[in-house]
Amino acid sequence: MDLFDDTNSEEYRRQCEARFALSMPLQARRLYLANVESKRGKPARLELESEMITQWTKNKSTRA
């Protein structure tokens, strides 16, 4: 994240939500994703899951 990132953008919101979901225990994360799907639809869930995978992969590669 850059100091000059637009914290009002949709991209920033999505990244923040993904970090929030990744911080949850697995069962809570599954419930959260199910709630996202029921309230915002399957495309929103898939988009969030994609961002979560991106962040998890990035974070995993920096731990080596």
Biopython code that builds the backbone (N, CA, C, O; Angstrom):
import numpy as np
from Bio.PDB.StructureBuilder import StructureBuilder

atoms = [
    (1, "MET", "N", (0.850, -1.179, 0.000)),
    (1, "MET", "CA", (0.000, 0.000, 0.000)),
    (1, "MET", "C", (0.887, 1.229, 0.000)),
    (1, "MET", "O", (1.897, 1.268, 0.703)),
    (2, "ASP", "N", (0.528, 2.208, -0.763)),
    (2, "ASP", "CA", (1.271, 3.442, -0.911)),
    (2, "ASP", "C", (0.631, 4.525, -0.055)),
    (2, "ASP", "O", (-0.582, 4.520, 0.158)),
    (3, "LEU", "N", (1.440, 5.445, 0.430)),
    (3, "LEU", "CA", (0.962, 6.550, 1.252)),
    (3, "LEU", "C", (-0.111, 7.360, 0.524)),
    (3, "LEU", "O", (-0.986, 7.948, 1.160)),
    (4, "PHE", "N", (-0.043, 7.389, -0.792)),
    (4, "PHE", "CA", (-0.956, 8.217, -1.562)),
    (4, "PHE", "C", (-2.113, 7.441, -2.186)),
    (4, "PHE", "O", (-2.771, 7.948, -3.095)),
    (5, "ASP", "N", (-2.370, 6.230, -1.718)),
    (5, "ASP", "CA", (-3.519, 5.461, -2.208)),
    (5, "ASP", "C", (-4.808, 6.214, -1.899)),
    (5, "ASP", "O", (-4.931, 6.871, -0.865)),
    (6, "ASP", "N", (-5.751, 6.104, -2.804)),
    (6, "ASP", "CA", (-7.057, 6.739, -2.598)),
    (6, "ASP", "C", (-7.882, 5.857, -1.673)),
    (6, "ASP", "O", (-8.399, 4.824, -2.097)),
    (7, "THR", "N", (-8.007, 6.255, -0.420)),
    (7, "THR", "CA", (-8.727, 5.438, 0.557)),
    (7, "THR", "C", (-10.239, 5.517, 0.379)),
    (7, "THR", "O", (-10.977, 4.875, 1.126)),
    (8, "ASN", "N", (-10.705, 6.276, -0.577)),
    (8, "ASN", "CA", (-12.137, 6.347, -0.864)),
    (8, "ASN", "C", (-12.512, 5.520, -2.098)),
    (8, "ASN", "O", (-13.669, 5.522, -2.519)),
    (9, "SER", "N", (-11.547, 4.823, -2.668)),
    (9, "SER", "CA", (-11.824, 4.088, -3.898)),
    (9, "SER", "C", (-12.434, 2.715, -3.602)),
    (9, "SER", "O", (-12.306, 2.179, -2.501)),
    (10, "GLU", "N", (-13.090, 2.173, -4.607)),
    (10, "GLU", "CA", (-13.666, 0.829, -4.508)),
    (10, "GLU", "C", (-12.557, -0.209, -4.360)),
    (10, "GLU", "O", (-12.713, -1.184, -3.625)),
    (11, "GLU", "N", (-11.448, -0.006, -5.051)),
    (11, "GLU", "CA", (-10.324, -0.938, -4.961)),
    (11, "GLU", "C", (-9.787, -1.007, -3.529)),
    (11, "GLU", "O", (-9.515, -2.096, -3.023)),
    (12, "TYR", "N", (-9.637, 0.118, -2.891)),
    (12, "TYR", "CA", (-9.143, 0.153, -1.515)),
    (12, "TYR", "C", (-10.138, -0.539, -0.577)),
    (12, "TYR", "O", (-9.738, -1.283, 0.318)),
    (13, "ARG", "N", (-11.437, -0.290, -0.786)),
    (13, "ARG", "CA", (-12.457, -0.917, 0.045)),
    (13, "ARG", "C", (-12.393, -2.433, -0.091)),
    (13, "ARG", "O", (-12.476, -3.157, 0.901)),
    (14, "ARG", "N", (-12.243, -2.910, -1.331)),
    (14, "ARG", "CA", (-12.175, -4.351, -1.581)),
    (14, "ARG", "C", (-10.935, -4.960, -0.917)),
    (14, "ARG", "O", (-11.017, -6.033, -0.320)),
    (15, "GLN", "N", (-9.802, -4.288, -1.020)),
    (15, "GLN", "CA", (-8.579, -4.779, -0.391)),
    (15, "GLN", "C", (-8.713, -4.818, 1.127)),
    (15, "GLN", "O", (-8.279, -5.773, 1.772)),
    (16, "CYS", "N", (-9.304, -3.795, 1.681)),
    (16, "CYS", "CA", (-9.507, -3.727, 3.131)),
    (16, "CYS", "C", (-10.450, -4.839, 3.599)),
    (16, "CYS", "O", (-10.194, -5.494, 4.609)),
    (17, "GLU", "N", (-11.531, -5.044, 2.863)),
    (17, "GLU", "CA", (-12.471, -6.098, 3.234)),
    (17, "GLU", "C", (-11.809, -7.473, 3.146)),
    (17, "GLU", "O", (-12.059, -8.340, 3.984)),
    (18, "ALA", "N", (-10.971, -7.669, 2.139)),
    (18, "ALA", "CA", (-10.266, -8.942, 2.000)),
    (18, "ALA", "C", (-9.318, -9.162, 3.179)),
    (18, "ALA", "O", (-9.248, -10.268, 3.715)),
    (19, "ARG", "N", (-8.595, -8.128, 3.586)),
    (19, "ARG", "CA", (-7.712, -8.254, 4.752)),
    (19, "ARG", "C", (-8.515, -8.594, 6.001)),
    (19, "ARG", "O", (-8.100, -9.424, 6.810)),
    (20, "PHE", "N", (-9.671, -7.945, 6.152)),
    (20, "PHE", "CA", (-10.540, -8.205, 7.298)),
    (20, "PHE", "C", (-10.986, -9.670, 7.309)),
    (20, "PHE", "O", (-10.908, -10.339, 8.340)),
    (21, "ALA", "N", (-11.449, -10.162, 6.165)),
    (21, "ALA", "CA", (-11.927, -11.543, 6.080)),
    (21, "ALA", "C", (-10.790, -12.535, 6.318)),
    (21, "ALA", "O", (-10.990, -13.561, 6.967)),
    (22, "LEU", "N", (-9.609, -12.239, 5.802)),
    (22, "LEU", "CA", (-8.464, -13.135, 5.996)),
    (22, "LEU", "C", (-8.014, -13.202, 7.451)),
    (22, "LEU", "O", (-7.365, -14.165, 7.858)),
    (23, "SER", "N", (-8.350, -12.198, 8.223)),
    (23, "SER", "CA", (-7.953, -12.192, 9.633)),
    (23, "SER", "C", (-8.863, -13.076, 10.489)),
    (23, "SER", "O", (-8.559, -13.333, 11.654)),
    (24, "MET", "N", (-9.967, -13.538, 9.923)),
    (24, "MET", "CA", (-10.933, -14.353, 10.662)),
    (24, "MET", "C", (-10.514, -15.818, 10.693)),
    (24, "MET", "O", (-9.797, -16.283, 9.807)),
    (25, "PRO", "N", (-10.962, -16.544, 11.713)),
    (25, "PRO", "CA", (-10.794, -18.009, 11.690)),
    (25, "PRO", "C", (-11.583, -18.589, 10.507)),
    (25, "PRO", "O", (-12.533, -17.970, 10.027)),
    (26, "LEU", "N", (-11.190, -19.758, 10.051)),
    (26, "LEU", "CA", (-11.771, -20.353, 8.842)),
    (26, "LEU", "C", (-13.297, -20.434, 8.875)),
    (26, "LEU", "O", (-13.945, -20.046, 7.904)),
    (27, "GLN", "N", (-13.886, -20.927, 9.965)),
    (27, "GLN", "CA", (-15.354, -21.065, 10.032)),
    (27, "GLN", "C", (-16.032, -19.699, 9.927)),
    (27, "GLN", "O", (-17.032, -19.566, 9.223)),
    (28, "ALA", "N", (-15.514, -18.702, 10.603)),
    (28, "ALA", "CA", (-16.089, -17.353, 10.549)),
    (28, "ALA", "C", (-15.941, -16.775, 9.141)),
    (28, "ALA", "O", (-16.836, -16.085, 8.654)),
    (29, "ARG", "N", (-14.817, -17.057, 8.492)),
    (29, "ARG", "CA", (-14.584, -16.571, 7.127)),
    (29, "ARG", "C", (-15.587, -17.181, 6.163)),
    (29, "ARG", "O", (-16.112, -16.492, 5.288)),
    (30, "ARG", "N", (-15.855, -18.471, 6.320)),
    (30, "ARG", "CA", (-16.834, -19.130, 5.456)),
    (30, "ARG", "C", (-18.221, -18.521, 5.640)),
    (30, "ARG", "O", (-18.939, -18.291, 4.667)),
    (31, "LEU", "N", (-18.589, -18.265, 6.877)),
    (31, "LEU", "CA", (-19.874, -17.642, 7.166)),
    (31, "LEU", "C", (-19.940, -16.236, 6.580)),
    (31, "LEU", "O", (-20.957, -15.845, 6.008)),
    (32, "TYR", "N", (-18.867, -15.487, 6.721)),
    (32, "TYR", "CA", (-18.809, -14.126, 6.184)),
    (32, "TYR", "C", (-18.999, -14.145, 4.668)),
    (32, "TYR", "O", (-19.770, -13.352, 4.126)),
    (33, "LEU", "N", (-18.295, -15.050, 3.987)),
    (33, "LEU", "CA", (-18.429, -15.145, 2.531)),
    (33, "LEU", "C", (-19.842, -15.564, 2.125)),
    (33, "LEU", "O", (-20.365, -15.073, 1.124)),
    (34, "ALA", "N", (-20.455, -16.450, 2.876)),
    (34, "ALA", "CA", (-21.834, -16.842, 2.590)),
    (34, "ALA", "C", (-22.773, -15.648, 2.760)),
    (34, "ALA", "O", (-23.707, -15.475, 1.977)),
    (35, "ASN", "N", (-22.527, -14.830, 3.776)),
    (35, "ASN", "CA", (-23.349, -13.629, 3.989)),
    (35, "ASN", "C", (-23.145, -12.615, 2.871)),
    (35, "ASN", "O", (-24.100, -11.972, 2.436)),
    (36, "VAL", "N", (-21.912, -12.469, 2.405)),
    (36, "VAL", "CA", (-21.649, -11.571, 1.279)),
    (36, "VAL", "C", (-22.452, -12.030, 0.069)),
    (36, "VAL", "O", (-23.068, -11.218, -0.620)),
    (37, "GLU", "N", (-22.442, -13.335, -0.185)),
    (37, "GLU", "CA", (-23.185, -13.862, -1.330)),
    (37, "GLU", "C", (-24.688, -13.641, -1.181)),
    (37, "GLU", "O", (-25.358, -13.276, -2.147)),
    (38, "SER", "N", (-25.217, -13.857, 0.009)),
    (38, "SER", "CA", (-26.663, -13.709, 0.184)),
    (38, "SER", "C", (-27.108, -12.251, 0.102)),
    (38, "SER", "O", (-28.229, -11.971, -0.323)),
    (39, "LYS", "N", (-26.251, -11.329, 0.502)),
    (39, "LYS", "CA", (-26.637, -9.906, 0.494)),
    (39, "LYS", "C", (-26.264, -9.180, -0.797)),
    (39, "LYS", "O", (-26.993, -8.297, -1.248)),
    (40, "ARG", "N", (-25.106, -9.560, -1.402)),
    (40, "ARG", "CA", (-24.605, -8.830, -2.573)),
    (40, "ARG", "C", (-24.551, -9.656, -3.844)),
    (40, "ARG", "O", (-24.322, -9.121, -4.929)),
    (41, "GLY", "N", (-24.761, -10.967, -3.715)),
    (41, "GLY", "CA", (-24.773, -11.836, -4.888)),
    (41, "GLY", "C", (-23.462, -12.587, -5.074)),
    (41, "GLY", "O", (-22.428, -12.241, -4.501)),
    (42, "LYS", "N", (-23.544, -13.624, -5.894)),
    (42, "LYS", "CA", (-22.388, -14.492, -6.134)),
    (42, "LYS", "C", (-21.219, -13.752, -6.785)),
    (42, "LYS", "O", (-20.075, -14.012, -6.411)),
    (43, "PRO", "N", (-21.445, -12.843, -7.738)),
    (43, "PRO", "CA", (-20.302, -12.125, -8.325)),
    (43, "PRO", "C", (-19.499, -11.346, -7.271)),
    (43, "PRO", "O", (-18.273, -11.273, -7.357)),
    (44, "ALA", "N", (-20.179, -10.773, -6.294)),
    (44, "ALA", "CA", (-19.478, -10.033, -5.236)),
    (44, "ALA", "C", (-18.642, -10.983, -4.384)),
    (44, "ALA", "O", (-17.516, -10.659, -4.005)),
    (45, "ARG", "N", (-19.193, -12.146, -4.090)),
    (45, "ARG", "CA", (-18.436, -13.136, -3.314)),
    (45, "ARG", "C", (-17.204, -13.580, -4.073)),
    (45, "ARG", "O", (-16.113, -13.643, -3.506)),
    (46, "LEU", "N", (-17.367, -13.890, -5.355)),
    (46, "LEU", "CA", (-16.240, -14.343, -6.159)),
    (46, "LEU", "C", (-15.160, -13.269, -6.275)),
    (46, "LEU", "O", (-13.968, -13.577, -6.251)),
    (47, "GLU", "N", (-15.570, -12.027, -6.398)),
    (47, "GLU", "CA", (-14.624, -10.918, -6.465)),
    (47, "GLU", "C", (-13.841, -10.801, -5.154)),
    (47, "GLU", "O", (-12.625, -10.612, -5.168)),
    (48, "LEU", "N", (-14.538, -10.913, -4.035)),
    (48, "LEU", "CA", (-13.889, -10.857, -2.735)),
    (48, "LEU", "C", (-12.949, -12.041, -2.548)),
    (48, "LEU", "O", (-11.826, -11.869, -2.075)),
    (49, "GLU", "N", (-13.389, -13.229, -2.910)),
    (49, "GLU", "CA", (-12.531, -14.409, -2.793)),
    (49, "GLU", "C", (-11.280, -14.265, -3.650)),
    (49, "GLU", "O", (-10.190, -14.655, -3.230)),
    (50, "SER", "N", (-11.430, -13.712, -4.841)),
    (50, "SER", "CA", (-10.283, -13.497, -5.722)),
    (50, "SER", "C", (-9.275, -12.550, -5.079)),
    (50, "SER", "O", (-8.071, -12.802, -5.117)),
    (51, "GLU", "N", (-9.760, -11.472, -4.496)),
    (51, "GLU", "CA", (-8.871, -10.519, -3.818)),
    (51, "GLU", "C", (-8.213, -11.174, -2.611)),
    (51, "GLU", "O", (-7.041, -10.920, -2.335)),
    (52, "MET", "N", (-8.942, -12.002, -1.897)),
    (52, "MET", "CA", (-8.369, -12.704, -0.739)),
    (52, "MET", "C", (-7.243, -13.633, -1.180)),
    (52, "MET", "O", (-6.196, -13.689, -0.536)),
    (53, "ILE", "N", (-7.451, -14.356, -2.264)),
    (53, "ILE", "CA", (-6.422, -15.264, -2.778)),
    (53, "ILE", "C", (-5.192, -14.474, -3.217)),
    (53, "ILE", "O", (-4.061, -14.873, -2.940)),
    (54, "THR", "N", (-5.416, -13.360, -3.898)),
    (54, "THR", "CA", (-4.307, -12.508, -4.333)),
    (54, "THR", "C", (-3.478, -12.050, -3.140)),
    (54, "THR", "O", (-2.251, -12.153, -3.150)),
    (55, "GLN", "N", (-4.151, -11.546, -2.121)),
    (55, "GLN", "CA", (-3.436, -11.055, -0.950)),
    (55, "GLN", "C", (-2.752, -12.187, -0.193)),
    (55, "GLN", "O", (-1.617, -12.026, 0.256)),
    (56, "TRP", "N", (-3.416, -13.319, -0.045)),
    (56, "TRP", "CA", (-2.835, -14.446, 0.673)),
    (56, "TRP", "C", (-1.579, -14.941, -0.046)),
    (56, "TRP", "O", (-0.565, -15.231, 0.589)),
    (57, "THR", "N", (-1.655, -15.034, -1.381)),
    (57, "THR", "CA", (-0.517, -15.486, -2.173)),
    (57, "THR", "C", (0.652, -14.508, -2.053)),
    (57, "THR", "O", (1.799, -14.923, -1.887)),
    (58, "LYS", "N", (0.359, -13.219, -2.137)),
    (58, "LYS", "CA", (1.402, -12.200, -1.985)),
    (58, "LYS", "C", (2.059, -12.287, -0.615)),
    (58, "LYS", "O", (3.285, -12.255, -0.501)),
    (59, "ASN", "N", (1.248, -12.395, 0.408)),
    (59, "ASN", "CA", (1.751, -12.446, 1.776)),
    (59, "ASN", "C", (2.563, -13.723, 2.002)),
    (59, "ASN", "O", (3.600, -13.693, 2.666)),
    (60, "LYS", "N", (2.098, -14.829, 1.458)),
    (60, "LYS", "CA", (2.798, -16.107, 1.616)),
    (60, "LYS", "C", (4.183, -16.049, 0.971)),
    (60, "LYS", "O", (5.148, -16.584, 1.518)),
    (61, "SER", "N", (4.281, -15.404, -0.185)),
    (61, "SER", "CA", (5.569, -15.356, -0.895)),
    (61, "SER", "C", (6.573, -14.441, -0.191)),
    (61, "SER", "O", (7.777, -14.586, -0.401)),
    (62, "THR", "N", (6.115, -13.514, 0.627)),
    (62, "THR", "CA", (7.038, -12.614, 1.319)),
    (62, "THR", "C", (7.528, -13.214, 2.636)),
    (62, "THR", "O", (8.426, -12.651, 3.263)),
    (63, "ARG", "N", (6.967, -14.330, 3.067)),
    (63, "ARG", "CA", (7.364, -14.961, 4.331)),
    (63, "ARG", "C", (8.557, -15.902, 4.185)),
    (63, "ARG", "O", (9.107, -16.355, 5.189)),
    (64, "ALA", "N", (8.958, -16.198, 2.974)),
    (64, "ALA", "CA", (10.011, -17.186, 2.738)),
    (64, "ALA", "C", (11.322, -16.858, 3.364)),
    (64, "ALA", "O", (12.278, -17.621, 3.229)),
]
sb = StructureBuilder()
sb.init_structure("model")
sb.init_model(0)
sb.init_chain("A")
sb.init_seg("    ")
for serial, (resi, resn, name, xyz) in enumerate(atoms, 1):
    if name == "N":
        sb.init_residue(resn, " ", resi, " ")
    sb.init_atom(name, np.array(xyz, "f"), 0.0, 1.0, " ", f" {name:<3s}", serial, name[0])
structure = sb.get_structure()
